[in-house]
Amino acid sequence: MYNKNFLIRNSRKKNKPISQINVTPFVDVMLVLLIVFMITAPLLTVRVKVDLPKIDAPPLMPQKNIVVTVRSNGKIFIQEREIELDKLKPRLTAITSGNKNLSIYVRGDWDSEYKIPLEVIAEIKKSGFRKVLLLGKPKEK
């Protein structure tokens, strides 16, 4: 009923080793890593909420993010930790390991009193830091 040669040929094809690389697991792992990085990247920014003033300037890309935030109620933060003005100098020196060439970014709430961000900037300058920059958000066109 069956041809003997046909059965022998088919059995040889089934036992033949596959010599191709299976890239499907590699692609699956890469997609998972991409999703993980897409989710965690926005979480690495400073989370203290302030209403930044709108400015008409190109965006500035900080190299090492040392951000001092001044909220409208007068509270001061380094990154996400609240700090008092008199403890600002030793804390910044400790964070930067004494490197006075690093840039310090100051984010002042739009509704904060004018003197508080100025006092913060003056304290940072007294600490010996040369690069103090104010951050704002771009104007909508």
Contacts in CASP RR format, 6 or more apart in sequence:
PFRMAT RR
TARGET T0000
AUTHOR 0000-0000-0000
METHOD contacts of the structure
MODEL  1
MYNKNFLIRNSRKKNKPISQINVTPFVDVMLVLLIVFMITAPLLTVRVKV
DLPKIDAPPLMPQKNIVVTVRSNGKIFIQEREIELDKLKPRLTAITSGNK
NLSIYVRGDWDSEYKIPLEVIAEIKKSGFRKVLLLGKPKEK
45 65 0 8 1.000
46 65 0 8 1.000
46 67 0 8 1.000
46 69 0 8 1.000
46 77 0 8 1.000
46 79 0 8 1.000
46 80 0 8 1.000
46 107 0 8 1.000
47 80 0 8 1.000
48 69 0 8 1.000
48 71 0 8 1.000
48 77 0 8 1.000
48 80 0 8 1.000
48 107 0 8 1.000
50 69 0 8 1.000
50 70 0 8 1.000
50 71 0 8 1.000
50 72 0 8 1.000
50 107 0 8 1.000
50 108 0 8 1.000
50 109 0 8 1.000
50 110 0 8 1.000
51 72 0 8 1.000
51 109 0 8 1.000
51 110 0 8 1.000
51 111 0 8 1.000
52 107 0 8 1.000
52 108 0 8 1.000
52 109 0 8 1.000
52 110 0 8 1.000
52 135 0 8 1.000
52 136 0 8 1.000
52 137 0 8 1.000
53 108 0 8 1.000
53 110 0 8 1.000
53 136 0 8 1.000
53 137 0 8 1.000
54 136 0 8 1.000
54 137 0 8 1.000
54 138 0 8 1.000
54 139 0 8 1.000
54 140 0 8 1.000
55 136 0 8 1.000
55 137 0 8 1.000
55 138 0 8 1.000
55 139 0 8 1.000
56 138 0 8 1.000
56 139 0 8 1.000
57 138 0 8 1.000
59 138 0 8 1.000
60 133 0 8 1.000
60 135 0 8 1.000
62 103 0 8 1.000
62 105 0 8 1.000
63 102 0 8 1.000
63 103 0 8 1.000
64 102 0 8 1.000
64 103 0 8 1.000
65 79 0 8 1.000
65 105 0 8 1.000
66 78 0 8 1.000
66 79 0 8 1.000
66 92 0 8 1.000
66 95 0 8 1.000
66 96 0 8 1.000
66 102 0 8 1.000
66 103 0 8 1.000
66 104 0 8 1.000
66 105 0 8 1.000
67 78 0 8 1.000
67 79 0 8 1.000
67 105 0 8 1.000
67 106 0 8 1.000
67 107 0 8 1.000
67 135 0 8 1.000
68 76 0 8 1.000
68 77 0 8 1.000
68 78 0 8 1.000
68 88 0 8 1.000
68 92 0 8 1.000
68 104 0 8 1.000
68 105 0 8 1.000
68 106 0 8 1.000
68 107 0 8 1.000
68 120 0 8 1.000
68 124 0 8 1.000
69 76 0 8 1.000
69 77 0 8 1.000
69 106 0 8 1.000
69 107 0 8 1.000
69 108 0 8 1.000
69 109 0 8 1.000
70 76 0 8 1.000
70 106 0 8 1.000
70 107 0 8 1.000
70 108 0 8 1.000
70 109 0 8 1.000
70 112 0 8 1.000
70 116 0 8 1.000
70 117 0 8 1.000
70 120 0 8 1.000
71 77 0 8 1.000
71 108 0 8 1.000
71 109 0 8 1.000
71 112 0 8 1.000
72 109 0 8 1.000
72 110 0 8 1.000
72 111 0 8 1.000
72 112 0 8 1.000
74 112 0 8 1.000
74 113 0 8 1.000
74 116 0 8 1.000
75 82 0 8 1.000
76 82 0 8 1.000
76 83 0 8 1.000
76 84 0 8 1.000
76 85 0 8 1.000
76 88 0 8 1.000
76 116 0 8 1.000
76 120 0 8 1.000
77 83 0 8 1.000
78 88 0 8 1.000
78 91 0 8 1.000
78 92 0 8 1.000
78 95 0 8 1.000
83 91 0 8 1.000
85 119 0 8 1.000
85 120 0 8 1.000
85 123 0 8 1.000
88 120 0 8 1.000
88 123 0 8 1.000
88 124 0 8 1.000
88 127 0 8 1.000
89 123 0 8 1.000
89 124 0 8 1.000
89 126 0 8 1.000
89 127 0 8 1.000
92 104 0 8 1.000
92 124 0 8 1.000
92 127 0 8 1.000
92 129 0 8 1.000
93 127 0 8 1.000
96 102 0 8 1.000
96 129 0 8 1.000
100 127 0 8 1.000
100 128 0 8 1.000
100 129 0 8 1.000
100 130 0 8 1.000
101 130 0 8 1.000
101 131 0 8 1.000
102 129 0 8 1.000
102 131 0 8 1.000
103 131 0 8 1.000
103 132 0 8 1.000
103 133 0 8 1.000
104 124 0 8 1.000
104 129 0 8 1.000
104 131 0 8 1.000
104 132 0 8 1.000
104 133 0 8 1.000
105 133 0 8 1.000
105 134 0 8 1.000
105 135 0 8 1.000
106 117 0 8 1.000
106 120 0 8 1.000
106 121 0 8 1.000
106 124 0 8 1.000
106 132 0 8 1.000
106 133 0 8 1.000
106 134 0 8 1.000
106 135 0 8 1.000
107 134 0 8 1.000
107 135 0 8 1.000
107 136 0 8 1.000
108 117 0 8 1.000
108 134 0 8 1.000
108 135 0 8 1.000
117 134 0 8 1.000
121 132 0 8 1.000
121 134 0 8 1.000
124 132 0 8 1.000
125 132 0 8 1.000
END
